[in-house]
Amino acid sequence: MKHVLKFICLSLTISLSALAQSKRSKPAETPYFPPPGEWQHHHPSSLGLDSTRLAESIQFALDNESKMPRDQQLAQAETFGREPHDEGVGPFADRGNPTGIIIYKGYIVSEWGEPLRTDMTNSVTKSFLSAVVGLAVDQGLIRNVTDTVSRYIPPIELYTPLNTESSQFIYPFETPHNKKLTWDVMLRQTSDWEGTLWGKPDWADRPGSKPEEWIGRVRNPPGTVWKYNDVRVNALALAATCVWRKPLPQVLKSYIMDPIGASSTWRWNGYRNAWIVLDGQPVQSVSGGGHWGGGMFINAYDIGRFGLLTLHRGNWNGRQLISEQWVKQSLTPTTANPGYGYMNWFLNTEHKLLPSAPATAFVHIGNGTNFIYVDPEHDLVAVVRWIENAAMDEMIKRILAAIP
């Protein structure tokens, strides 16, 4: 009997050891990346998700549609219409229905609304802008983000075809304060850049409550104060255009959007007056959002592909499109605002942005509200468009409830 028990115990030990070895040697699941022109849809239950809870999250998004007008020019006026110099100078378009897609392990498991519709995405544009700046660093066009921007920027000639008598130059980084500004503080919105660009003074964007402080105030040292300011974002876009010596939409298309299989329908627009002469050609300097019109006009599938790229830390199906180092920097908290990395990577530091989500999650956010939720812990990307900003956390909470 002792020999039988000994044999059973030995067999059990060998079986458990073999099982453990089998689990260790099992190859990792290959990530799925959608090829151009197609994207596999899986029923949620086939991936272990609770389809009922996902359906409830979609209904929540529909029930919490943004209360802002669908006319985007009117919506911008209601949001920013009390600001000085608030008139739009870029294109606007009416938006569509509440829309979104939920991507789990690379596959689309739920979608709603009009995911093929090309709509404004407002400040999600900033994430595309920081990406093309990152590409310039990766390729050595910018040596280091700690360099001052001014050393890279020559006098910039405005494109004014009706003025045949003289050329007009602008010097956006030549004041004593602006000469100190690095690429890093511009990306983190801690520059306190001063000046007027495309007819918009820096102080006119989200001005403080004391008009006497709008003009001529003492500037904050670079890196010490965070302020969301689209004039300064547009100054960064102009600087990046000078470094690349070509329109930024062309850079984005060649290095990111085409490789990730995006459609041909997205457009990155600027302002009607934001034109410069670059190497003898008129070039539009695009805007970093839709504050005064313009920015990225894009469908939900293309936004989802970009979100999937950031989920995989700049890698797309084995090809490193954006360096992992750049993604790491983008996810590094800003000292003056730990909930913000590089524009427009909003971090969930200490769960302050989204209490229901992991601290490692991050979000690309634009007015509307448009957002791309990226969650590495759950291999999850969610594109949600035209929802009330206050409903963001509850929306994510409901999606996460569907994941075992």
C-alpha atoms as a printed R data frame, in Angstrom:
    type eleno elety resid chain resno       x      y       z
1   ATOM     1    CA   MET     A     1   0.000  0.000   0.000
2   ATOM     2    CA   LYS     A     2   2.859  2.374   0.845
3   ATOM     3    CA   HIS     A     3   4.358  1.719  -2.585
4   ATOM     4    CA   VAL     A     4   1.035  2.539  -4.280
5   ATOM     5    CA   LEU     A     5   0.643  5.820  -2.387
6   ATOM     6    CA   LYS     A     6   4.241  6.719  -3.140
7   ATOM     7    CA   PHE     A     7   3.640  6.057  -6.834
8   ATOM     8    CA   ILE     A     8   0.469  8.187  -6.858
9   ATOM     9    CA   CYS     A     9   2.221 11.086  -5.138
10  ATOM    10    CA   LEU     A    10   5.155 10.875  -7.530
11  ATOM    11    CA   SER     A    11   2.822 10.781 -10.542
12  ATOM    12    CA   LEU     A    12   0.884 13.766  -9.219
13  ATOM    13    CA   THR     A    13   4.103 15.720  -8.655
14  ATOM    14    CA   ILE     A    14   5.285 14.960 -12.189
15  ATOM    15    CA   SER     A    15   1.895 15.931 -13.656
16  ATOM    16    CA   LEU     A    16   1.800 19.259 -11.800
17  ATOM    17    CA   SER     A    17   5.374 19.966 -12.792
18  ATOM    18    CA   ALA     A    18   4.578 19.216 -16.421
19  ATOM    19    CA   LEU     A    19   1.499 21.440 -16.273
20  ATOM    20    CA   ALA     A    20   3.502 24.301 -14.805
21  ATOM    21    CA   GLN     A    21   6.189 23.852 -17.452
22  ATOM    22    CA   SER     A    22   3.507 23.827 -20.141
23  ATOM    23    CA   LYS     A    23   2.120 27.134 -18.887
24  ATOM    24    CA   ARG     A    24   5.588 28.646 -18.769
25  ATOM    25    CA   SER     A    25   6.465 27.540 -22.278
26  ATOM    26    CA   LYS     A    26   3.157 28.554 -23.853
27  ATOM    27    CA   PRO     A    27   3.909 31.283 -26.411
28  ATOM    28    CA   ALA     A    28   2.540 34.750 -25.706
29  ATOM    29    CA   GLU     A    29  -0.598 35.703 -27.571
30  ATOM    30    CA   THR     A    30   0.303 37.658 -30.710
31  ATOM    31    CA   PRO     A    31  -1.196 41.155 -30.581
32  ATOM    32    CA   TYR     A    32  -3.720 41.897 -33.320
33  ATOM    33    CA   PHE     A    33  -3.239 44.996 -35.442
34  ATOM    34    CA   PRO     A    34  -5.961 45.796 -37.980
35  ATOM    35    CA   PRO     A    35  -4.690 45.951 -41.573
36  ATOM    36    CA   PRO     A    36  -5.632 48.893 -43.803
37  ATOM    37    CA   GLY     A    37  -9.254 48.950 -44.872
38  ATOM    38    CA   GLU     A    38 -10.514 46.336 -42.418
39  ATOM    39    CA   TRP     A    39 -10.858 45.632 -38.727
40  ATOM    40    CA   GLN     A    40 -11.959 42.353 -37.208
41  ATOM    41    CA   HIS     A    41 -15.061 42.533 -35.031
42  ATOM    42    CA   HIS     A    42 -15.479 39.909 -32.286
43  ATOM    43    CA   HIS     A    43 -18.568 39.283 -30.217
44  ATOM    44    CA   PRO     A    44 -17.697 40.334 -26.646
45  ATOM    45    CA   SER     A    45 -18.479 36.895 -25.211
46  ATOM    46    CA   SER     A    46 -15.950 35.251 -27.543
47  ATOM    47    CA   LEU     A    47 -13.233 37.174 -25.689
48  ATOM    48    CA   GLY     A    48 -14.687 36.584 -22.252
49  ATOM    49    CA   LEU     A    49 -16.423 39.938 -21.947
50  ATOM    50    CA   ASP     A    50 -19.883 40.560 -20.547
51  ATOM    51    CA   SER     A    51 -21.886 41.697 -23.568
52  ATOM    52    CA   THR     A    52 -24.793 42.885 -21.423
53  ATOM    53    CA   ARG     A    53 -22.591 45.257 -19.457
54  ATOM    54    CA   LEU     A    54 -20.996 46.561 -22.660
55  ATOM    55    CA   ALA     A    55 -24.452 47.236 -24.065
56  ATOM    56    CA   GLU     A    56 -25.287 49.102 -20.869
57  ATOM    57    CA   SER     A    57 -22.158 51.257 -21.261
58  ATOM    58    CA   ILE     A    58 -23.200 52.185 -24.799
59  ATOM    59    CA   GLN     A    59 -26.661 53.122 -23.610
60  ATOM    60    CA   PHE     A    60 -25.029 55.250 -20.925
61  ATOM    61    CA   ALA     A    61 -23.045 57.099 -23.610
62  ATOM    62    CA   LEU     A    62 -26.211 57.714 -25.605
63  ATOM    63    CA   ASP     A    63 -28.092 58.900 -22.522
64  ATOM    64    CA   ASN     A    64 -25.277 61.316 -21.653
65  ATOM    65    CA   GLU     A    65 -24.802 62.972 -25.022
66  ATOM    66    CA   SER     A    66 -23.110 66.349 -24.830
67  ATOM    67    CA   LYS     A    67 -25.582 69.149 -24.226
68  ATOM    68    CA   MET     A    68 -23.561 71.513 -26.406
69  ATOM    69    CA   PRO     A    69 -25.027 72.394 -29.809
70  ATOM    70    CA   ARG     A    70 -24.197 70.118 -32.716
71  ATOM    71    CA   ASP     A    71 -23.286 73.242 -34.672
72  ATOM    72    CA   GLN     A    72 -19.617 73.330 -33.686
73  ATOM    73    CA   GLN     A    73 -19.158 77.024 -34.383
74  ATOM    74    CA   LEU     A    74 -22.033 77.760 -32.012
75  ATOM    75    CA   ALA     A    75 -20.652 75.270 -29.484
76  ATOM    76    CA   GLN     A    76 -17.272 77.013 -29.557
77  ATOM    77    CA   ALA     A    77 -18.982 80.384 -29.138
78  ATOM    78    CA   GLU     A    78 -20.851 79.109 -26.083
79  ATOM    79    CA   THR     A    79 -17.611 77.733 -24.623
80  ATOM    80    CA   PHE     A    80 -15.209 80.574 -25.432
81  ATOM    81    CA   GLY     A    81 -17.465 83.432 -26.605
82  ATOM    82    CA   ARG     A    82 -16.710 85.666 -23.634
83  ATOM    83    CA   GLU     A    83 -13.010 85.751 -24.448
84  ATOM    84    CA   PRO     A    84 -11.387 88.707 -26.207
85  ATOM    85    CA   HIS     A    85 -10.593 87.954 -29.868
86  ATOM    86    CA   ASP     A    86 -12.973 84.980 -29.801
87  ATOM    87    CA   GLU     A    87 -13.907 85.042 -33.501
88  ATOM    88    CA   GLY     A    88 -13.255 81.829 -35.411
89  ATOM    89    CA   VAL     A    89 -10.524 81.844 -38.051
90  ATOM    90    CA   GLY     A    90 -10.550 78.178 -39.039
91  ATOM    91    CA   PRO     A    91 -13.178 75.788 -40.393
92  ATOM    92    CA   PHE     A    92 -16.001 74.375 -38.298
93  ATOM    93    CA   ALA     A    93 -18.505 71.628 -39.111
94  ATOM    94    CA   ASP     A    94 -21.678 70.303 -37.555
95  ATOM    95    CA   ARG     A    95 -21.019 67.134 -35.589
96  ATOM    96    CA   GLY     A    96 -22.824 63.817 -35.840
97  ATOM    97    CA   ASN     A    97 -24.486 61.501 -33.341
98  ATOM    98    CA   PRO     A    98 -22.835 60.202 -30.173
99  ATOM    99    CA   THR     A    99 -20.278 57.714 -31.445
100 ATOM   100    CA   GLY     A   100 -17.691 55.293 -30.163
101 ATOM   101    CA   ILE     A   101 -15.813 52.045 -30.525
102 ATOM   102    CA   ILE     A   102 -14.465 49.704 -27.847
103 ATOM   103    CA   ILE     A   103 -11.267 47.843 -28.741
104 ATOM   104    CA   TYR     A   104 -10.201 44.852 -26.651
105 ATOM   105    CA   LYS     A   105  -7.003 42.956 -27.426
106 ATOM   106    CA   GLY     A   106  -6.954 44.842 -30.721
107 ATOM   107    CA   TYR     A   107 -10.419 43.693 -31.848
108 ATOM   108    CA   ILE     A   108 -13.537 45.816 -32.034
109 ATOM   109    CA   VAL     A   109 -16.032 44.353 -29.569
110 ATOM   110    CA   SER     A   110 -18.633 47.136 -29.587
111 ATOM   111    CA   GLU     A   111 -19.418 50.256 -31.557
112 ATOM   112    CA   TRP     A   112 -22.228 52.783 -31.814
113 ATOM   113    CA   GLY     A   113 -23.216 55.915 -33.680
114 ATOM   114    CA   GLU     A   114 -21.361 56.912 -36.841
115 ATOM   115    CA   PRO     A   115 -17.782 55.634 -36.563
116 ATOM   116    CA   LEU     A   116 -17.082 56.372 -40.248
117 ATOM   117    CA   ARG     A   117 -18.143 60.001 -39.952
118 ATOM   118    CA   THR     A   118 -15.344 62.579 -40.195
119 ATOM   119    CA   ASP     A   119 -15.881 64.995 -37.299
120 ATOM   120    CA   MET     A   120 -13.906 67.659 -35.492
121 ATOM   121    CA   THR     A   121 -11.901 66.180 -32.668
122 ATOM   122    CA   ASN     A   122 -10.765 69.464 -31.108
123 ATOM   123    CA   SER     A   123  -7.847 69.100 -28.676
124 ATOM   124    CA   VAL     A   124  -7.177 65.434 -29.379
125 ATOM   125    CA   THR     A   125  -5.296 67.169 -32.216
126 ATOM   126    CA   LYS     A   126  -2.630 68.078 -29.676
127 ATOM   127    CA   SER     A   127  -1.682 64.416 -29.260
128 ATOM   128    CA   PHE     A   128  -0.987 64.237 -32.991
129 ATOM   129    CA   LEU     A   129   1.051 67.445 -32.729
130 ATOM   130    CA   SER     A   130   3.214 66.107 -29.910
131 ATOM   131    CA   ALA     A   131   3.691 62.927 -31.952
132 ATOM   132    CA   VAL     A   132   5.198 64.803 -34.917
133 ATOM   133    CA   VAL     A   133   7.466 66.695 -32.518
134 ATOM   134    CA   GLY     A   134   8.508 63.312 -31.136
135 ATOM   135    CA   LEU     A   135   9.261 62.091 -34.644
136 ATOM   136    CA   ALA     A   136  11.510 65.115 -35.146
137 ATOM   137    CA   VAL     A   137  13.407 64.138 -31.989
138 ATOM   138    CA   ASP     A   138  13.596 60.494 -33.059
139 ATOM   139    CA   GLN     A   139  15.078 61.521 -36.406
140 ATOM   140    CA   GLY     A   140  17.566 63.982 -34.947
141 ATOM   141    CA   LEU     A   141  15.922 67.100 -36.356
142 ATOM   142    CA   ILE     A   142  15.583 68.212 -32.735
143 ATOM   143    CA   ARG     A   143  18.638 67.166 -30.763
144 ATOM   144    CA   ASN     A   144  17.016 67.176 -27.338
145 ATOM   145    CA   VAL     A   145  13.761 68.441 -25.808
146 ATOM   146    CA   THR     A   146  15.866 70.385 -23.297
147 ATOM   147    CA   ASP     A   147  17.169 72.561 -26.152
148 ATOM   148    CA   THR     A   148  15.664 76.006 -26.483
149 ATOM   149    CA   VAL     A   149  13.247 76.295 -29.385
150 ATOM   150    CA   SER     A   150  14.737 79.616 -30.508
151 ATOM   151    CA   ARG     A   151  17.962 78.019 -31.731
152 ATOM   152    CA   TYR     A   152  15.952 76.076 -34.337
153 ATOM   153    CA   ILE     A   153  13.746 78.906 -35.627
154 ATOM   154    CA   PRO     A   154  14.877 81.473 -38.229
155 ATOM   155    CA   PRO     A   155  12.903 84.627 -39.061
156 ATOM   156    CA   ILE     A   156   9.597 83.404 -40.496
157 ATOM   157    CA   GLU     A   157   8.169 85.126 -43.554
158 ATOM   158    CA   LEU     A   158   4.411 85.448 -43.598
159 ATOM   159    CA   TYR     A   159   2.666 84.523 -46.835
160 ATOM   160    CA   THR     A   160   0.855 87.718 -47.803
161 ATOM   161    CA   PRO     A   161   0.295 87.556 -51.580
162 ATOM   162    CA   LEU     A   162  -1.667 90.829 -51.652
163 ATOM   163    CA   ASN     A   163   1.287 92.727 -50.186
164 ATOM   164    CA   THR     A   164   3.599 93.173 -53.176
165 ATOM   165    CA   GLU     A   165   5.769 95.928 -51.721
166 ATOM   166    CA   SER     A   166   7.475 94.262 -48.773
167 ATOM   167    CA   SER     A   167   7.836 91.000 -46.911
168 ATOM   168    CA   GLN     A   168   6.762 90.682 -43.307
169 ATOM   169    CA   PHE     A   169   8.730 88.570 -40.864
170 ATOM   170    CA   ILE     A   170   7.729 87.266 -37.438
171 ATOM   171    CA   TYR     A   171  10.050 86.196 -34.622
172 ATOM   172    CA   PRO     A   172   7.952 84.039 -32.257
173 ATOM   173    CA   PHE     A   173  10.818 82.977 -29.986
174 ATOM   174    CA   GLU     A   174  12.955 86.120 -29.816
175 ATOM   175    CA   THR     A   175  11.701 88.001 -26.740
176 ATOM   176    CA   PRO     A   176  13.928 87.653 -23.663
177 ATOM   177    CA   HIS     A   177  11.364 85.339 -22.076
178 ATOM   178    CA   ASN     A   178  10.638 83.256 -25.186
179 ATOM   179    CA   LYS     A   179  14.348 82.707 -25.845
180 ATOM   180    CA   LYS     A   180  14.454 80.626 -22.638
181 ATOM   181    CA   LEU     A   181  11.695 78.232 -23.676
182 ATOM   182    CA   THR     A   182  12.569 74.615 -24.377
183 ATOM   183    CA   TRP     A   183  10.671 72.084 -26.434
184 ATOM   184    CA   ASP     A   184   9.848 70.312 -23.186
185 ATOM   185    CA   VAL     A   185   8.034 73.243 -21.565
186 ATOM   186    CA   MET     A   186   6.167 73.936 -24.790
187 ATOM   187    CA   LEU     A   187   4.986 70.309 -24.880
188 ATOM   188    CA   ARG     A   188   3.932 70.413 -21.231
189 ATOM   189    CA   GLN     A   189   2.063 73.742 -21.475
190 ATOM   190    CA   THR     A   190   4.316 75.285 -18.823
191 ATOM   191    CA   SER     A   191   6.077 77.763 -21.115
192 ATOM   192    CA   ASP     A   192   4.104 80.983 -20.466
193 ATOM   193    CA   TRP     A   193   5.048 81.880 -24.068
194 ATOM   194    CA   GLU     A   194   4.233 85.517 -24.776
195 ATOM   195    CA   GLY     A   195   3.072 87.125 -27.985
196 ATOM   196    CA   THR     A   196   0.401 87.245 -30.641
197 ATOM   197    CA   LEU     A   197   0.077 84.556 -33.304
198 ATOM   198    CA   TRP     A   198  -2.452 84.415 -36.157
199 ATOM   199    CA   GLY     A   199  -4.257 87.404 -34.632
200 ATOM   200    CA   LYS     A   200  -4.668 85.779 -31.217
201 ATOM   201    CA   PRO     A   201  -2.744 87.217 -28.211
202 ATOM   202    CA   ASP     A   202  -1.636 84.640 -25.672
203 ATOM   203    CA   TRP     A   203  -3.548 86.415 -22.892
204 ATOM   204    CA   ALA     A   204  -6.844 86.183 -24.803
205 ATOM   205    CA   ASP     A   205  -7.097 82.390 -24.417
206 ATOM   206    CA   ARG     A   206  -8.861 81.555 -21.147
207 ATOM   207    CA   PRO     A   207  -7.971 84.946 -19.611
208 ATOM   208    CA   GLY     A   208  -7.936 85.429 -15.878
209 ATOM   209    CA   SER     A   209 -10.540 87.353 -13.933
210 ATOM   210    CA   LYS     A   210  -8.367 90.499 -13.648
211 ATOM   211    CA   PRO     A   211  -8.157 92.376 -16.988
212 ATOM   212    CA   GLU     A   212  -5.391 94.592 -15.615
213 ATOM   213    CA   GLU     A   213  -3.160 91.486 -15.559
214 ATOM   214    CA   TRP     A   214  -3.847 90.404 -19.142
215 ATOM   215    CA   ILE     A   215  -1.189 92.593 -20.737
216 ATOM   216    CA   GLY     A   216   2.304 93.326 -19.492
217 ATOM   217    CA   ARG     A   217   2.304 91.049 -16.469
218 ATOM   218    CA   VAL     A   218   5.522 89.488 -15.184
219 ATOM   219    CA   ARG     A   219   6.106 86.142 -16.868
220 ATOM   220    CA   ASN     A   220   6.372 82.925 -14.884
221 ATOM   221    CA   PRO     A   221   9.719 81.131 -15.120
222 ATOM   222    CA   PRO     A   222   9.519 78.315 -17.691
223 ATOM   223    CA   GLY     A   223   8.265 75.044 -16.216
224 ATOM   224    CA   THR     A   224   6.751 76.497 -13.049
225 ATOM   225    CA   VAL     A   225   3.108 77.163 -13.976
226 ATOM   226    CA   TRP     A   226   0.797 75.007 -16.109
227 ATOM   227    CA   LYS     A   227  -1.837 76.678 -18.257
228 ATOM   228    CA   TYR     A   228  -3.873 75.215 -21.085
229 ATOM   229    CA   ASN     A   229  -3.395 77.717 -23.899
230 ATOM   230    CA   ASP     A   230  -4.025 77.152 -27.604
231 ATOM   231    CA   VAL     A   231  -2.030 80.193 -28.763
232 ATOM   232    CA   ARG     A   232   1.066 78.582 -27.278
233 ATOM   233    CA   VAL     A   233   0.140 75.235 -28.787
234 ATOM   234    CA   ASN     A   234  -0.067 76.915 -32.179
235 ATOM   235    CA   ALA     A   235   3.362 78.453 -31.584
236 ATOM   236    CA   LEU     A   236   4.680 74.920 -31.052
237 ATOM   237    CA   ALA     A   237   3.005 73.783 -34.285
238 ATOM   238    CA   LEU     A   238   4.679 76.648 -36.153
239 ATOM   239    CA   ALA     A   239   8.067 75.733 -34.658
240 ATOM   240    CA   ALA     A   240   7.604 72.076 -35.645
241 ATOM   241    CA   THR     A   241   6.682 73.131 -39.184
242 ATOM   242    CA   CYS     A   242   9.940 75.097 -39.429
243 ATOM   243    CA   VAL     A   243  11.968 72.123 -38.182
244 ATOM   244    CA   TRP     A   244  10.350 69.666 -40.605
245 ATOM   245    CA   ARG     A   245  10.413 72.191 -43.504
246 ATOM   246    CA   LYS     A   246   7.118 70.754 -44.728
247 ATOM   247    CA   PRO     A   247   3.440 70.793 -43.722
248 ATOM   248    CA   LEU     A   248   2.792 68.766 -40.565
249 ATOM   249    CA   PRO     A   249  -0.152 66.851 -42.102
250 ATOM   250    CA   GLN     A   250   2.294 65.407 -44.644
251 ATOM   251    CA   VAL     A   251   4.630 64.333 -41.829
252 ATOM   252    CA   LEU     A   252   1.782 62.732 -39.904
253 ATOM   253    CA   LYS     A   253   0.494 60.933 -42.996
254 ATOM   254    CA   SER     A   254   3.859 59.498 -44.023
255 ATOM   255    CA   TYR     A   255   5.188 58.432 -40.633
256 ATOM   256    CA   ILE     A   256   2.073 57.507 -38.654
257 ATOM   257    CA   MET     A   257  -1.307 57.495 -40.363
258 ATOM   258    CA   ASP     A   258  -0.372 55.494 -43.458
259 ATOM   259    CA   PRO     A   259   1.637 52.886 -41.498
260 ATOM   260    CA   ILE     A   260  -1.245 52.304 -39.057
261 ATOM   261    CA   GLY     A   261  -3.679 51.869 -41.932
262 ATOM   262    CA   ALA     A   262  -5.747 55.009 -41.377
263 ATOM   263    CA   SER     A   263  -8.256 56.035 -44.011
264 ATOM   264    CA   SER     A   264  -7.790 58.818 -46.537
265 ATOM   265    CA   THR     A   265 -10.592 60.925 -45.053
266 ATOM   266    CA   TRP     A   266  -8.863 62.618 -42.100
267 ATOM   267    CA   ARG     A   267  -7.744 66.233 -42.474
268 ATOM   268    CA   TRP     A   268  -5.595 68.468 -40.276
269 ATOM   269    CA   ASN     A   269  -6.704 72.061 -40.815
270 ATOM   270    CA   GLY     A   270  -5.258 75.403 -39.799
271 ATOM   271    CA   TYR     A   271  -6.475 78.986 -39.845
272 ATOM   272    CA   ARG     A   272  -7.198 81.078 -42.924
273 ATOM   273    CA   ASN     A   273  -4.439 83.519 -41.969
274 ATOM   274    CA   ALA     A   274  -1.846 80.968 -40.754
275 ATOM   275    CA   TRP     A   275   0.327 80.834 -43.888
276 ATOM   276    CA   ILE     A   276   4.089 81.222 -44.166
277 ATOM   277    CA   VAL     A   277   6.656 81.084 -46.951
278 ATOM   278    CA   LEU     A   278   8.783 77.962 -46.550
279 ATOM   279    CA   ASP     A   279  11.536 77.199 -49.054
280 ATOM   280    CA   GLY     A   280   9.764 79.365 -51.594
281 ATOM   281    CA   GLN     A   281   6.365 77.686 -51.142
282 ATOM   282    CA   PRO     A   282   3.239 78.796 -49.273
283 ATOM   283    CA   VAL     A   283   2.642 76.434 -46.332
284 ATOM   284    CA   GLN     A   284  -0.160 76.469 -43.793
285 ATOM   285    CA   SER     A   285   0.834 76.143 -40.151
286 ATOM   286    CA   VAL     A   286  -1.906 73.921 -38.716
287 ATOM   287    CA   SER     A   287  -3.637 74.493 -35.396
288 ATOM   288    CA   GLY     A   288  -3.386 72.311 -32.316
289 ATOM   289    CA   GLY     A   289  -7.134 72.171 -31.741
290 ATOM   290    CA   GLY     A   290 -10.518 73.614 -32.643
291 ATOM   291    CA   HIS     A   291 -10.596 76.564 -30.230
292 ATOM   292    CA   TRP     A   292 -10.952 79.005 -33.148
293 ATOM   293    CA   GLY     A   293 -11.776 76.328 -35.719
294 ATOM   294    CA   GLY     A   294  -9.542 73.861 -37.510
295 ATOM   295    CA   GLY     A   295  -7.583 71.007 -35.998
296 ATOM   296    CA   MET     A   296  -8.083 67.328 -36.826
297 ATOM   297    CA   PHE     A   297 -11.243 66.263 -38.636
298 ATOM   298    CA   ILE     A   298 -11.211 62.481 -38.363
299 ATOM   299    CA   ASN     A   299 -13.399 59.389 -37.986
300 ATOM   300    CA   ALA     A   300 -13.592 57.153 -34.911
301 ATOM   301    CA   TYR     A   301 -11.834 54.200 -36.544
302 ATOM   302    CA   ASP     A   302  -8.784 56.323 -37.384
303 ATOM   303    CA   ILE     A   303  -8.719 57.746 -33.853
304 ATOM   304    CA   GLY     A   304  -8.939 54.181 -32.554
305 ATOM   305    CA   ARG     A   305  -5.916 53.142 -34.592
306 ATOM   306    CA   PHE     A   306  -3.935 56.012 -33.106
307 ATOM   307    CA   GLY     A   307  -5.073 54.981 -29.623
308 ATOM   308    CA   LEU     A   308  -3.968 51.412 -30.320
309 ATOM   309    CA   LEU     A   309  -0.560 52.733 -31.400
310 ATOM   310    CA   THR     A   310  -0.149 54.572 -28.101
311 ATOM   311    CA   LEU     A   311  -1.357 51.486 -26.186
312 ATOM   312    CA   HIS     A   312   1.541 49.564 -27.757
313 ATOM   313    CA   ARG     A   313   3.974 52.368 -26.883
314 ATOM   314    CA   GLY     A   314   4.518 53.512 -30.455
315 ATOM   315    CA   ASN     A   315   4.867 50.033 -31.950
316 ATOM   316    CA   TRP     A   316   2.605 48.892 -34.777
317 ATOM   317    CA   ASN     A   317   2.792 45.220 -35.656
318 ATOM   318    CA   GLY     A   318   6.519 45.005 -34.936
319 ATOM   319    CA   ARG     A   319   7.433 48.372 -36.431
320 ATOM   320    CA   GLN     A   320   8.432 51.121 -34.002
321 ATOM   321    CA   LEU     A   321   6.775 54.200 -35.516
322 ATOM   322    CA   ILE     A   322   7.282 56.441 -32.489
323 ATOM   323    CA   SER     A   323  10.153 55.609 -30.175
324 ATOM   324    CA   GLU     A   324   9.268 53.963 -26.887
325 ATOM   325    CA   GLN     A   325  11.394 56.607 -25.204
326 ATOM   326    CA   TRP     A   326   9.110 59.315 -26.591
327 ATOM   327    CA   VAL     A   327   6.021 57.529 -25.295
328 ATOM   328    CA   LYS     A   328   7.721 57.202 -21.914
329 ATOM   329    CA   GLN     A   329   8.371 60.957 -21.864
330 ATOM   330    CA   SER     A   330   4.795 61.637 -22.937
331 ATOM   331    CA   LEU     A   331   3.613 59.635 -19.923
332 ATOM   332    CA   THR     A   332   5.949 61.374 -17.457
333 ATOM   333    CA   PRO     A   333   3.969 63.675 -15.136
334 ATOM   334    CA   THR     A   334   4.535 67.400 -15.453
335 ATOM   335    CA   THR     A   335   5.854 68.910 -12.220
336 ATOM   336    CA   ALA     A   336   3.385 71.803 -12.307
337 ATOM   337    CA   ASN     A   337   0.503 69.446 -13.153
338 ATOM   338    CA   PRO     A   338   1.103 65.753 -12.356
339 ATOM   339    CA   GLY     A   339  -2.053 64.826 -14.271
340 ATOM   340    CA   TYR     A   340  -0.553 65.970 -17.571
341 ATOM   341    CA   GLY     A   341   2.304 64.560 -19.636
342 ATOM   342    CA   TYR     A   342   3.104 65.853 -23.088
343 ATOM   343    CA   MET     A   343   0.143 67.376 -24.883
344 ATOM   344    CA   ASN     A   344  -2.490 65.953 -24.932
345 ATOM   345    CA   TRP     A   345  -1.700 62.903 -22.796
346 ATOM   346    CA   PHE     A   346  -3.834 63.238 -19.673
347 ATOM   347    CA   LEU     A   347  -2.576 60.951 -16.917
348 ATOM   348    CA   ASN     A   348  -4.570 59.190 -14.227
349 ATOM   349    CA   THR     A   349  -2.062 60.043 -11.509
350 ATOM   350    CA   GLU     A   350  -3.416 58.957  -8.124
351 ATOM   351    CA   HIS     A   351  -6.702 58.114  -9.894
352 ATOM   352    CA   LYS     A   352  -7.638 61.808  -9.926
353 ATOM   353    CA   LEU     A   353  -8.836 62.008 -13.528
354 ATOM   354    CA   LEU     A   354 -10.718 58.702 -13.583
355 ATOM   355    CA   PRO     A   355 -11.191 57.239 -10.091
356 ATOM   356    CA   SER     A   356 -12.610 54.005 -11.544
357 ATOM   357    CA   ALA     A   357  -9.649 53.315 -13.830
358 ATOM   358    CA   PRO     A   358  -6.126 52.023 -13.179
359 ATOM   359    CA   ALA     A   359  -3.513 54.654 -12.387
360 ATOM   360    CA   THR     A   360  -1.592 53.473 -15.462
361 ATOM   361    CA   ALA     A   361  -4.417 54.410 -17.833
362 ATOM   362    CA   PHE     A   362  -4.151 57.613 -19.859
363 ATOM   363    CA   VAL     A   363  -6.491 59.622 -22.042
364 ATOM   364    CA   HIS     A   364  -6.239 61.817 -25.131
365 ATOM   365    CA   ILE     A   365  -8.986 64.414 -24.575
366 ATOM   366    CA   GLY     A   366 -10.637 67.080 -26.704
367 ATOM   367    CA   ASN     A   367 -13.597 69.383 -26.201
368 ATOM   368    CA   GLY     A   368 -16.937 67.925 -27.097
369 ATOM   369    CA   THR     A   369 -16.177 65.728 -25.217
370 ATOM   370    CA   ASN     A   370 -14.022 63.540 -27.503
371 ATOM   371    CA   PHE     A   371 -11.641 61.170 -25.800
372 ATOM   372    CA   ILE     A   372  -9.467 58.128 -26.411
373 ATOM   373    CA   TYR     A   373  -9.164 56.028 -23.270
374 ATOM   374    CA   VAL     A   374  -6.027 53.842 -23.267
375 ATOM   375    CA   ASP     A   375  -5.656 51.127 -20.643
376 ATOM   376    CA   PRO     A   376  -2.535 48.929 -20.872
377 ATOM   377    CA   GLU     A   377  -3.549 46.808 -17.858
378 ATOM   378    CA   HIS     A   378  -6.712 45.665 -19.619
379 ATOM   379    CA   ASP     A   379  -5.417 45.762 -23.225
380 ATOM   380    CA   LEU     A   380  -8.232 48.189 -23.883
381 ATOM   381    CA   VAL     A   381  -8.836 51.266 -26.020
382 ATOM   382    CA   ALA     A   382 -12.149 53.122 -26.038
383 ATOM   383    CA   VAL     A   383 -13.046 55.962 -28.389
384 ATOM   384    CA   VAL     A   384 -15.972 57.990 -27.060
385 ATOM   385    CA   ARG     A   385 -17.300 61.045 -28.897
386 ATOM   386    CA   TRP     A   386 -19.844 63.675 -27.879
387 ATOM   387    CA   ILE     A   387 -20.413 62.744 -24.240
388 ATOM   388    CA   GLU     A   388 -20.775 65.047 -21.252
389 ATOM   389    CA   ASN     A   389 -17.361 65.618 -19.701
390 ATOM   390    CA   ALA     A   390 -18.682 64.808 -16.225
391 ATOM   391    CA   ALA     A   391 -19.790 61.363 -17.469
392 ATOM   392    CA   MET     A   392 -16.299 60.192 -18.474
393 ATOM   393    CA   ASP     A   393 -15.461 58.238 -15.334
394 ATOM   394    CA   GLU     A   394 -18.830 56.522 -15.124
395 ATOM   395    CA   MET     A   395 -18.519 55.550 -18.792
396 ATOM   396    CA   ILE     A   396 -15.136 53.940 -18.188
397 ATOM   397    CA   LYS     A   397 -16.375 52.307 -14.997
398 ATOM   398    CA   ARG     A   398 -19.154 50.620 -16.962
399 ATOM   399    CA   ILE     A   399 -16.801 49.410 -19.694
400 ATOM   400    CA   LEU     A   400 -14.363 47.980 -17.164
401 ATOM   401    CA   ALA     A   401 -17.224 46.172 -15.427
402 ATOM   402    CA   ALA     A   402 -17.568 44.047 -18.579
403 ATOM   403    CA   ILE     A   403 -14.004 42.758 -18.297
404 ATOM   404    CA   PRO     A   404 -13.509 39.703 -16.069
